[in-house]
C-alpha cells in the first residue's frame, strides 16, 4: 500500500494497493464516503483479496511527533 498523508486535514490519500504478486488491487472502498481513495484520519478501508474481504484502519495522531498507526488489519471472512 502506498499512500500520502495530509496532516493539516488528517486524511490519507491511497495512491496504490498491490497484492503479493505486485498486481494492482481495484476492489476496495473507504468508509469515509465519496472518493474511495480518501480515508479519514481514523477511517477504515475495505479490501477484497481473492475470496476474502479485509478491513484496514490507519490512524493519524497529530500530537507530538505526528505518528501513523495501523489500527487493525483483519479478515472479515474465510474463503
N, C-alpha and C positions, 0 to 999 in steps of 0.2 A: 504494500500500500504506500502510495506517495501522496502527501497532502501538504497544503500550505495553511499556516495558522495566521489569522488576522487578529492579533491580541487586542486591538482597540475595540473591536466588536465581539470578541470572544467567540469567533466561529472558525471552523475548519472548512477548507475547500478541498474536496477529493480530486486529485489530479489523475491518478490511475490506480486500478486494482488489478493484480495479476494472480493467476493460480500457480501451483507448483511447477507447471511446465512453461511459465512466463507468458501464458496466453491471457489476453485482456478479458476481465470479467465485466459483463454488462448487466447482469441480473442482480441489482442492488437498489435499495431505496433508503431514504432518510426519514426519520420521524419528525424532522423539523418543518416539513411541508414545503411546497414549492419545488425549487431546484433540488433534485436528488443528490447532487454533488456538494450541497451545502449542509453542514452539520453544526448545530448549535453547540456551545461550549460544554454542555452536559447531555447532548442528544445521543441517539443510537442509530446505527447503520445496520440494515438487514442485508445479508449477502447470501446468494444462492450458489453453492458449490456442489456440483453433481446432484445427488438426491437429498442433500441436507441444506437446511437453512441455518445460518449463524447470525448472531447478534453481537455487534461490536460497539463498545461505548468508549469514547475519548473524552477526557475531562481536562479542561484548562484551568489551572489555578493561578490567578494573576497576582496573588500575594507573594512577597519575597522574590524568588528568582524566576517566577513565571513558569512553573512546571507543567508538563503534559503527562497525564496518567492514562493508562489503559484501564478503564473501569472494569470491564469484563469482556471476554470473547468466549462464547459458548454455543454449542449446537442446540437447536430447538427441536430436533427430531432425528430419529435413526433412519437409515436408508430402508 
